[in-house]
Every structure is written in structure tokens, then in C-alpha cells.
Amino acid sequence: MKSRRFISVLVLVTIFAAPVAVRAQDLTVAREQLISERCVSLKLLLDELQRRDLVSRTNLGREYENSARLFSAFTQRVKNNNLSPQPFEQLASQFTNATAQFRSAYVQYDDTMIELQKIDCKSKPADFDTQLTRTREFRDATEGASTHAAALTGQFRTQMVQLQAELPPQKGNN
């Protein structure tokens, strides 16, 4: 009885899954054909994207280095004033880790982008599509690391505002 039910379910799954598999295969073939047909324009777009990403990454890297210096200087100033630097030290450390993750993710992204551009998408559209998917994953990781660093910057600022609110008013500044 159970085996009949199992066989029935298996047959139904096969019947309904087969068209989905065929449709997915048709979409894959159509996608590969489109990649092959538009290979030249894809290569030009990727080249432009890589150049823009390089400028963006360079500028962001400089911004991260500058922010890390400012975080460190502020944390030292908090210490010098005999205030608790712990939340600032922790956020600065997390920020340093986030920027290292960003750099690592970007290097991986750039490496996969270089590999992607080496593939002849006209004659090997499936390989190109596979590498394109990998490249997108690393680009997303780069964006995620950047978003995390930005969130930490916001948290650092919030801690600064909170510290300022806790400080006694200065003489002469009513």
C-alpha cells in the first residue's frame, strides 16, 4: 500500500518536474545563445565596469583608511581624557576587520572579473555564464563588506554623540 502511494507520488513528481526541467534547459540554451550573440557588447560593458570599479574601490579604500585614522585619533583622545574608550576601540577594531574583508572580497571579485574577460563568450557561452555567476557572487560580497563598514561608521558616530551628551557642559559655553 505504501509502495503504491510512493510510486504514485514519484510518477506525479516526474510528470510535473519534467516540463520544468525542460523549460529550465530551454532557458539555459536561450541564455547561452544570447550571450554568444552579444559577446562583443558584453565584453565592452565588462571592461567599462571593471574600470569604474577600480576607481570606486580606490576612492573607497582611501576613505576607509582616513576613517580608520580618525577613529584611532578620537579613541586616543577619549583615553587621554580619562574616559572609557572601550566602545570606540571595539568599533574601530570591527571597522578595521570590515575594511580588510572589503579588500579581500574586492581582490577575489577582481580576479574573477579578469578570468571572466579571458573567456571567449562567443565559443564558450556556458563557461562564460558560469564565471559570470561567480563574479556576481564576489561583487555582492564586496558590496556586503562595504555596507557593513558603513554601518560601523554610523555606530561610531552614534557612540560619539552619546558620549557628547554624557559630558558635563564646558565652562563659558551655556
N, C-alpha and C positions, 0 to 999 in steps of 0.2 A: 504494500500500500504506500509506504513512504517512498519507495524507489520509483513508483509510478508518478507520484507527485513531484519528486525531484526531477525526473525525466521531463515531465510536462513543463515545469518551470524552466529547465535548461533549454527546451525547444523554444519556448516563448522568448526567452532572453536572446537566443541565437537569431530568431526571426526579426526581433526588433533591433538588435545590435548590428546586424549585417548591413542594413541600409545606412546606419550612422557611420559605420566603418567605411563603407563605400563612399559616402558623402565626404568624410574626412580625407580619404585618399584623393578624391576628385579635387578637393580644395587645395591639398598639398601640391598636386600636379599643376593646378592652375596658378598657384603662388609661385612655384618654380619657373613656370613659363613666363610669368610676369617679370620675375627677377632677371631671367635671361634676356628678355626683350628690352628691358630698361637698364641694362647693366651700365652703360656709359653714364647715364644721368645719375644712377645710384653712386657710382664711384666719385663723380664730381660733388655730389651732396656730402658724401662721407669725408672727402678731403676738406671741404669748407667747414664742416662740423668739427673736424679734428683741429683745424687752425683756430677756430673760435674757442674751443675748449681749452686749448693751450694758453691763450691769453687770459681766459677766465680763471683757470687754475693758478696761473702765475699771480694774478691780482689777488685772488682769494688766499693763496699761500702767504703773500706779503701781509695781508690784513690779519691773518691768524698769528703770524709772528709778532706783529705790532700789538695785537690784543694780549698775547701772552706776556710780552714785556710790561704792558700797562697793568695787567693783573698782578704780576710779580711785584712791581713797584708799589702798587696800592697795598698789597698784603704786607710788604715790608713796613710801610708807613703805619699800618694798623698795629703791627708788632712794636714799632718804635714808640707808639703812644700807649703802650701797656694795655691794649685791648685784645680781645680774643681773636686771633687770626684764623682759627680752625675752619670756619665755614668757607673762608676765602681760599685757604690753602687747598681744601678739598675740591672746590670748584675749579681752581687753577689746574690742579692735577688732572681732573677729569677732562678739562679743556685740552690740555696737552695730549692726553690719550686720544681724544676725539680727532684732533688735528693729525696725529700720527695715523689713525685709521683712515682719515680722508686721503692722506698722501699715499698710503698703501693701496687703497681702493682705486685711486686715480691711476697709479702705476699699472695695476692689473688691467684697468679699463683701457688705458693707452696701449698696452701690449696686445690686448685682444683686438683693438681697433687696427693696429698695424697688421696683425695676422689676417684680419678681415679684408683689408685692402690688397693683400697679396693674392687672394683667391680670385680666380677668373670666374666671375659670376655668369658669364655667357656660356661657358662649357661645364661649369660645376655649380649650378644654382642650388642644389641641395646642400652642398658643403658651405656655400655662402650663407644660406638661410640658417644653418646650424650655428655657424660662427656669429652671425648677426644676433641671434638669441643670446648667446654667451656675452657678447659685447653689451647688449642692453642690460643684462643682469648686473654686470660690473658698473655700468653707468648708474644704475639705480642704487647700488651700494655706495657709490661716490656721493650721490645726492643725499642718501640717508645719513652718511657721516657728516656732511655739511650741515644738514638740518639739525643734527644732534649738537654740533659745535655752536650753532646759532642759539639753540635753546639754552645751552650752558652760559652763553654770554648774557642772555636775558636773566637767568637765575643770579648771575654775579651782580648784575645791575640791581636786581631786587634786594639782594643782601646789602648792597651799598646804601640804598635808600632806607632800608630798615635800620642799619647802623646809624645813619644820619639822624633818624627820628629818635633814637635812643640816647644820643649825645646831649649833654647839658648845653643850654644856649650859651653862646660866647658873650663875654662882657663887651658892651658897646654895640651889640647887634640885636636890638629889641625888635 
